[in-house]
């Protein structure tokens, strides 16, 4: 086991042991120095069979499912897909024979060769906005589709306006939706110290476990920012993979924490979606 893996393992133990009293801030986690010889601890999840697999599976990335509010800036307009346009996307996918799968399904396929259905697709939603529950969730149920929602856990716990509640997320979990981490507070996770990354990984993971009684296995890197150390920490926290903002559909078994997605913008119609799904990424 490398030094970084040893340090991560120790920090995970420290932070987990403090969970009953609340997860500490990075400043409260002291530097640790050890000389004992470590032993590897297996990570729960699918055991890779060693075969390199590449699958072209589109992962769509949504944010707001709502019309942009009056006076919205260009960023908000770009992130906002009106409900009727979102439904046209789902109707297109349904008519074209796409089957929604979970990220877990994709990981099992990449690591173990578990078969996927014809025309698989993954639907993801970042940030945990309230309009995702209000507008996207009913339409997903209408078409019998599943999706993964990546939430910013501190925003949910602190009841930020315009974000979902834990009760709403629980309802979605019970309906078969998957919940993943989008960190505690949406920072840039590249170039950060080890203890801070552990705080982000375990803090978001334990909040989801506590409030929803499910274990998140996937991270959506905030604003697409991450590095090798961030990947190492989330992997050691028993996450199975991560999604990026890198455009494309090529998913690789040797890059489980760098899954590609297709960004869906507010202006994209069903015809645009058809073009995006047929590009030679």
Secondary structure, 3 states (H helix, E strand, C coil): CCHHHHHHHHHHHHHHHCHHHCCCCHHHCCCCCCCCCCCCCCCCCCCCCCCCCEEECEEEEECECCCCCCCCCHHHHHHECCHHHHHHHHHHHHHCCCEECCHHHHHHHHHHCCCCCCCEEEEEEEECEHHHHHHHHHHHHHHCCCCEEEECHHHHHCCCCCECCHHHHHHHHHCCCEEEECCCCCCCCCCCCHHHHHHHHHHHHHHHHHHHCCCCCEEECHHHCCCHHHHHHHHHCCCCEEEEEEECCEEECCCCCCEEEEECCCCCCHHHHHHHHCCCC
